[in-house]
């Protein structure tokens, strides 16, 4: 099972062209961070 811990949004135009963010999840006791665009 994978659980979402939180989301860090990145406003458009800050260090990127499209904005986006980071999605933090935990799976089997391991922390994962995914970049969303």
DSSP file (Angstrom, degrees, kcal/mol; ACC not computed):
  #  RESIDUE AA STRUCTURE BP1 BP2  ACC     N-H-->O    O-->H-N    N-H-->O    O-->H-N    TCO  KAPPA ALPHA  PHI   PSI    X-CA   Y-CA   Z-CA
    1    1 A X              0   0    0      0, 0.0    27,-0.8     0, 0.0     2,-0.5   0.000 360.0 360.0 360.0 138.9    0.0    0.0    0.0
    2    2 A X  E     -A   27   0A   0     25,-0.2     2,-0.4    26,-0.1    25,-0.2  -0.945 360.0-163.8-113.7 129.6    1.2    3.5   -0.9
    3    3 A X  E     -A   26   0A   0     23,-2.6    23,-2.7    -2,-0.5     2,-0.5  -0.920  18.1-128.5-116.7 138.2    0.2    6.4    1.3
    4    4 A X  E     -A   25   0A   0     -2,-0.4    21,-0.3    21,-0.2     3,-0.1  -0.723  22.5-178.8 -84.6 125.7    0.4   10.1    0.3
    5    5 A X  E     -     0   0A   0     19,-2.8     2,-0.3    -2,-0.5    20,-0.2   0.820  57.1 -45.2 -92.2 -37.4    2.2   12.1    3.0
    6    6 A X  E     -A   24   0A   0     18,-1.6    18,-2.7     2,-0.0     2,-0.4  -0.989  43.7-118.9 180.0 175.0    2.0   15.6    1.4
    7    7 A X  E     -A   23   0A   0     -2,-0.3     2,-0.6    16,-0.2    16,-0.2  -0.999  10.3-160.7-139.1 132.6    2.4   17.8   -1.6
    8    8 A X  E     -A   22   0A   0     14,-2.9    14,-2.6    -2,-0.4     2,-0.2  -0.937  19.4-151.4-114.3 108.4    4.7   20.8   -2.1
    9    9 A X  E     -A   21   0A   0     -2,-0.6     2,-0.5    12,-0.2    12,-0.3  -0.516   3.3-152.2 -81.2 145.2    3.5   23.0   -5.0
   10   10 A X  E     -A   20   0A   0     10,-3.3    10,-1.7    -2,-0.2     3,-0.1  -0.970  22.6-125.7-116.4 116.7    5.8   25.0   -7.1
   11   11 A X    >   -     0   0    0     -2,-0.5     3,-1.7     8,-0.2     8,-0.2  -0.207  37.1 -89.2 -61.0 151.1    4.3   28.2   -8.5
   12   12 A X  T 3  S+     0   0    0      1,-0.2    -1,-0.1     6,-0.2     6,-0.1  -0.349 111.8  23.0 -60.3 134.2    4.5   28.7  -12.3
   13   13 A X  T 3  S+     0   0    0      3,-0.3     2,-0.9     1,-0.2    -1,-0.2   0.391  88.0 119.2  91.9  -3.3    7.6   30.5  -13.4
   14   14 A X  S <  S-     0   0    0     -3,-1.7    -1,-0.2     1,-0.2     3,-0.1  -0.839 101.5 -36.0-100.2 104.4    9.7   29.7  -10.3
   15   15 A X  S    S+     0   0    0     -2,-0.9     2,-0.3     1,-0.1    -1,-0.2   0.703 132.2  62.5  59.1  21.4   12.8   27.7  -11.5
   16   16 A X  S    S-     0   0    0     -5,-0.1    -3,-0.3     1,-0.1    -1,-0.1  -0.974  78.4-126.1-162.1 167.7   10.6   26.0  -14.1
   17   17 A X  S    S+     0   0    0     -2,-0.3    -1,-0.1     2,-0.2    -2,-0.1   0.815 105.6  24.8 -89.4 -33.3    8.6   26.7  -17.2
   18   18 A X  S    S-     0   0    0      1,-0.4    -6,-0.2    -6,-0.1     2,-0.2   0.525  96.1-129.3-111.1  -8.5    5.3   25.1  -16.2
   19   19 A X        +     0   0    0     -8,-0.2    -1,-0.4    -5,-0.1     2,-0.4  -0.517  41.7 152.2  79.7-163.9    5.3   25.0  -12.5
   20   20 A X  E     -A   10   0A   0    -10,-1.7   -10,-3.3    -2,-0.2     2,-0.3  -0.999  26.0-136.1 139.6-142.1    4.5   21.7  -10.8
   21   21 A X  E     -AB   9  36A   0     15,-2.0    15,-3.5    -2,-0.4     2,-0.4  -0.986  19.4 -81.1 169.9-176.2    5.4   20.3   -7.5
   22   22 A X  E     -AB   8  35A   0    -14,-2.6   -14,-2.9    -2,-0.3     2,-0.6  -0.966  27.2-155.8-118.8 132.7    6.6   17.4   -5.4
   23   23 A X  E     -AB   7  34A   0     11,-2.9    11,-2.7    -2,-0.4     2,-0.5  -0.940  10.5-155.6-108.7 121.6    4.4   14.6   -4.2
   24   24 A X  E     +AB   6  33A   0    -18,-2.7   -19,-2.8    -2,-0.6   -18,-1.6  -0.850  21.4 165.3-101.0 126.5    5.7   12.8   -1.1
   25   25 A X  E     -AB   4  32A   0      7,-2.7     7,-3.2    -2,-0.5     2,-0.4  -0.899  26.7-141.2-133.3 162.5    4.5    9.2   -0.6
   26   26 A X  E     +AB   3  31A   0    -23,-2.7   -23,-2.6    -2,-0.3     2,-0.4  -0.993  18.5 176.9-126.0 136.3    5.5    6.3    1.6
   27   27 A X  E >  S-AB   2  30A   0      3,-2.4     3,-1.9    -2,-0.4   -25,-0.2  -0.975  71.7 -13.6-141.4 123.5    5.5    2.7    0.4
   28   28 A X  T 3  S-     0   0    0    -27,-0.8     3,-0.1    -2,-0.4   -26,-0.1   0.855 129.0 -53.5  53.6  38.4    6.6   -0.3    2.5
   29   29 A X  T 3  S+     0   0    0      1,-0.2     2,-0.4     0, 0.0    -1,-0.3   0.502 114.1 118.3  79.2   3.5    8.2    2.0    5.0
   30   30 A X  E <   -B   27   0A   0     -3,-1.9    -3,-2.4     2,-0.0     2,-0.4  -0.857  61.7-129.4-107.3 139.9   10.3    3.8    2.3
   31   31 A X  E     -B   26   0A   0     -2,-0.4     2,-0.4    -5,-0.2    -5,-0.2  -0.700  26.6-174.6 -87.5 133.7    9.9    7.5    1.5
   32   32 A X  E     -B   25   0A   0     -7,-3.2    -7,-2.7    -2,-0.4     2,-0.4  -0.965  11.0-163.4-126.8 144.5    9.4    8.5   -2.1
   33   33 A X  E     -B   24   0A   0     -2,-0.4     2,-0.4    -9,-0.2    -9,-0.2  -0.996   8.8-167.5-127.5 127.8    9.3   11.9   -3.7
   34   34 A X  E     -B   23   0A   0    -11,-2.7   -11,-2.9    -2,-0.4     2,-0.5  -0.921  18.3-131.7-116.1 139.7    7.9   12.4   -7.2
   35   35 A X  E     -B   22   0A   0     -2,-0.4     2,-0.4   -13,-0.2   -13,-0.2  -0.783  22.3-159.4 -88.2 126.8    8.1   15.4   -9.4
   36   36 A X  E      B   21   0A   0    -15,-3.5   -15,-2.0    -2,-0.5    -2,-0.0  -0.881 360.0 360.0-106.9 139.1    4.8   16.5  -10.9
   37   37 A X              0   0    0     -2,-0.4    -1,-0.1   -17,-0.2   -15,-0.0   0.363 360.0 360.0-121.3 360.0    4.7   18.7  -14.0
